């Protein structure tokens, strides 16, 4: 039987997970990165049960989480420091927080071990439903399947008229790593709210912790780099000890939503942020991309995928769209409650969130994506929370 081929446009997290899983299932894989080197900015990333099961399946788990903090609780606290939500993790419902660069390197190393061909400075400019990719140099290539994974601002997505809308939202986000100090909490995420401003403390790894800030896009002081320490201390006096450690090497981004008209046409599939970018309110964007990629690989590698790949890609979207739409909608709703709630009613917001967070409906809805079992995962028992 002739080995089937897949061309992947974009060597981000979704593209590399796709490369690893397709190679594992016997495909010949080529991945194209437009930059001259593979690189990942150095903050942290939330890996929920769905993402951890994905990494176990593609044999990248041990390296990816070697230095990760094991998170046992996620708290949201209001402007008074009162706890509004406590979401506990356990051995069958894990949350780990490694440096993003560790995850990225683990995926690269695994791809190299599986003989995935990785091309840097390789800029794709168009794809066609028959599986043809055109590059900036004028060269073309043909594959059985083309996967578009070039991010929220994808220039390839419109080759198949995939975009429905892009919402740049009303928030900016700032990410940084800060130095760890004795006494820092090592197993609890603490998310502080004050009106539409947010400070999220993430234990990450030995010596470093991850900070995420968000604020209204119109607040010039809040989006200023270097970070305006006085402003954030005023907003979050409970976190003053963290704020004094804010680093110069921060980065800020618009928090963006992407919705696609369709995820595929012919032999082309769109994945990751190119298909469903969402603000990082639930920490599930990458995990959602992983479960969609896993399902794509499973279906495309089966008899139906070999017989009629375009129909299989349409079936894949039908299967995965509901859970993706759910996670994206909850991320959007979360941001709306945080960013749009009237300033005069913040006490009411605290009461409402505190009450709803205790319901089974809220727990299931918030965690549906995080607890999803990715296609192809077969291990019966979860690994323990401890990394030892």
N, C-alpha and C positions, 0 to 999 in steps of 0.2 A: 504494500500500500504506500502511495506517495505521501511523504510528510507534508502536512498542511502548514501554511505560513500565516503569520499575523504581523502586521506593521503597527507599531504603537507611536503616536505622536505626543510627546511630552514625557519627560522622565521625572515627574513629581511622584508623590506617594501613590496615587491611584495607578499611574502608568507603570510603576515598578511592581506593585502588587499584581497587576495584570500580567506583566512580563513573567513573573515568577510562577504564577499559577498555570498559565498556558504552557510554559516550558515544562512544568511538572507533568502536565497532561499529554506531552508528546509533540507539541507544536514547535516549529522553527520560529523563533521570535527575534524581531529586530525592533529596537527602540531608538527614537530620534529625539535629541535634546537640542534646542536652538542655541543655548549658551555654550561657551567654550569649555566649560567644566561642569560636572555635577556638583551642585552645592545646595545647602539647606540652611536658612537662617536659624540661629541657635537659641530658640526658646523651648518651651516644653509642649507636650501634647497629651491629651487625655486618651487613653486606650481602654475602652469598655470591654465587656465580655465578648461582644461580637467581633471587635477588632483583635482581641487577644486570641480568640479561636481561629481567626483568619491567619494570624502569624504562626500559630501552632501548625496549621495545615500546610503552610508553605515552608515550614522548617526555618523560620526566621525569628522565632519567639525568644530563644535563650539569649541571643546577642542583642536583640532590640531592647529587652527589659533588664539587662544585666545590671545597670546602674539606676534603675527606676525606683521611685518611691512607691510603695504599696499604700494606696489611699483607702482609709476605712470609713471616712465620713465626708460628705459635702454639705456645708452649712451656707445658708443665706441669712445675713443679718441686716437689719434696717438702720436708719440714721441714728437711732438710740443705742445700737449695739445689741438689740434684742433678736434672738434667733427666730426666723420666720419658717425655715425649712431645714430639716435634717434628713439627708438621704444616706443610709448606711450601705456599705458594701460588705460582701462576705465571700467565702470560697467558691460558691457557685454563681456569683454575681459580682465579678471583680472590676476594679478600676485601678489602673496603674498610670504613673506619670513619668515617663522617661524624657530626657532631652530629645527634642525633635531630630537633631543631627544623629543621635544614636540609632533611632528607628531607620532613618534614611540610609545610613551606612550599612545597616544589617540587610536591608533590601537590595542594595547595590552588590554587596558581597555574595549574597545568595544567588542573585541573577548571574554574576560572573561565574560562580561555581556550576551553574546550569547551562553555561555556554550561550547565554543570551548575547546577541550582538548589540552593542551600545555605540551609537554614533553621536558625538558632540559637534557643535557648530553646524548642525544639520537642520535647516529651517524649512519646514513644510509650509507651502502656501495654499494648497488646495487638495481636496480629495474628491473622488468620484464614486458613485454607487457601485461601479463594477470592481472596486478594490484598487484603483489606481491612485497613487499619491504623487503629487508634483512638488518639487523642491525649488527653492529660490535660485539654485544654479541652473535650472531648466531640466535637470534630470527627472526621470519618473521611475517608479517601481510599482509592481503589482503584487498583491497578496490575496489570499483567500478571505482574510478579514482585516479591516483597518479600524483601529481603536483611537478615537480622538480624546486625548487627556491633557490638553494644553491650557487648562485653567479657566477661571471665571470669565476672563476677557478674551476667550478663544477667538482667534482669527480664522480657524478652520471650520468652526461650527456652521458658519453661514454657507459653506460649500454645499450643504444639503438643506439650507434654509431652516436650520434647527431652532433658532432663537425665537421664543415667544415674547419674553420681556426681561429686562435687567432693571432691578430696583436698587439704586445706590443708597437707599435708606437715609436715616437722619442721624446716624452715629459714626464716630471715628473710633478706632481701636489702637491702643499703644501696647506693644509687647516688649518685655525686657527680662533679662536674668539679673538677679541681685545676689550679693554675697550672703551666704548663710552665716548665722551667728549662734552661739550657744543659747539654748532656750527656745529657738524657733520650733514651732510645731512641725512634726515630720510626717503625720499621717492624716491630716484634715485639711481639706480645701475650705477656705473662708472667703465668701463673696459678700462684700460690703456694698449696700445701696444707700444713696442719698439723693432723692429725687431721680433725675435721669443720669446721674453720675454713678459709676461703678468702679470698685477696686477689688480685684480677685487675686488672692494669695494662693499659690500652688506650690506645695513642697515638691521638689523635682529630683534632685540628686545630691550626693555629698558635695558640700561646698557652695551650692547654687540653688536658688529658688526662683520660680517663674512668677512674674507679675503681669496681669492683663488689666488695662484701664480702658474704659469706654466713656464717652461723653457726647453731648449734642454736637453735630458737625459745625454749628454756628458759633461755638464757644472757642474763640481764638486762643485764649490762655490755655484751655484744656488740651488743645491739639499741638501746642508749642513743643518743639524739641530744641535744646534739652528740656526735659520735663520741668514745669513750673511747680517746684516743691511747695511753695507757699500756698498755692491754690489747692493742691491735693491734700495738704495737711489741714487746711480749713474745712474741706469737705469731709475728711475722714480722720478726725483726731484720734480715734481708736486705733488707727494703723500708723501713727506717726513714727513708730520705731522702724517700720518697713520703708516708709516714704523717704526718710533721711538717707537710705541706701540706694535710692534710685540711680540708675546708671546713665551715662551719657550716650552709650551705644544702643539706644532704643530705636524702634521703628514704628510708624503709624500707618494705618490703612483705613480706607473706607470699608464699612461693613456692608457687603453686597449680597443680594438675592438674585439667582438666575433661574428662570423657568424656560423649559424647552417645549416647542410644539411637538417634537418627536425626538426620540433618542436614537433612531436609526433610519437608514435608507439603504436598500440593497445590502452591500457587504460592509457598510460603515456603521459603527456604533460610537456613541458619545458617552463618556463616563466621568465621574468625579465632579469637580467644580465646574467643568465645562457643561455638565448636564444639570446640576442642581446645587450650585453654590448657595451657602446660607451663612448668616452671622454665627459666630462661635458661642452662642448663648447656652447650648446644651452640651458642647464639647463632642458632638456626634457627626460632624461633617465628614471627617476622614473615615470614621467607622462605617458610615452609611455608604461611602464610596467603595469601601472594601467589600461589604456584603453584596453590592451590585456587581462588582467585578467577579466575585466568586460565582455568583449565579450565572453570569455571562459565560464564563469559562466552562461551567458544568454543562449548560445547555448546548453551547456551540460545539463541544467535544463529543456530544452524544450522537446517536444515529440520525435524529431529526436535523441536527446542525449540519451533518455531512450531506444529507439528502437535499435540504432546502434551507440554506443559511439565512436568506432574507426573512423567510417566514419565522424562523427560530428567533431572530433578533426582535421581531415584533412580539412574539410570545414572551420573550424575556422582559420587554418593557411592561407588558400587561401584568406579568407576575410581580415585578419589583416596584412598579410605580406607586402603589398604594402606601407601602411602608415609607418610601422616600418622601412622598407628598406629606405624609403624617409628620415625619420628623421635621421637615422644612416648615410646615405650618406651625408646629409647636415652637420652633426656634423664632419664627416671626412673632407669634403671640407673646412669647416671653419678652422679646425686645419691646413690644408695644406696651406691655404692663410696666416695664422698667422706664421707658423713655417718654411715654405720652401721658402718664397718670398726672392729673392736676396737682400742682404743688401744694394747694390748700388742703388736699385730702390724703396726705401721706400716711397719717395714722390709720385711716380707713383702709388704704392699700395693705398696710401691715396686718390688720385684722383679717382681711379677705384672704391674703396669701397664706397666713398662718392656719386658717380654718381649712382651706381647700387642700393644702399640702398634706393633711392628715387622712385624706380620703383614698380609698382603693382606686377610684377612677383616675385621680391625679397620678398616683404611683405608676399605674399601668401605662397611662398615656405618655408621661414623661420618659419612661424607660423602655418603651416598645422597641425602638431601634437598638438601644444599648444591649438588650437581652436577646436579640435575634440570633438564631443559630445559622451561620452562613452555609450555603450549599457546599457539599463536599467534605464537611467536617464530620469525622467518624469516631473520635475518641469518646468513650462513654463517660468517664469521670473527669471533672474539672481538676486542673492543677491547683495546689494549695495557694493561699494568699501569700504565704512566706516564699521568698526567693531562695531560701537556703535548701 
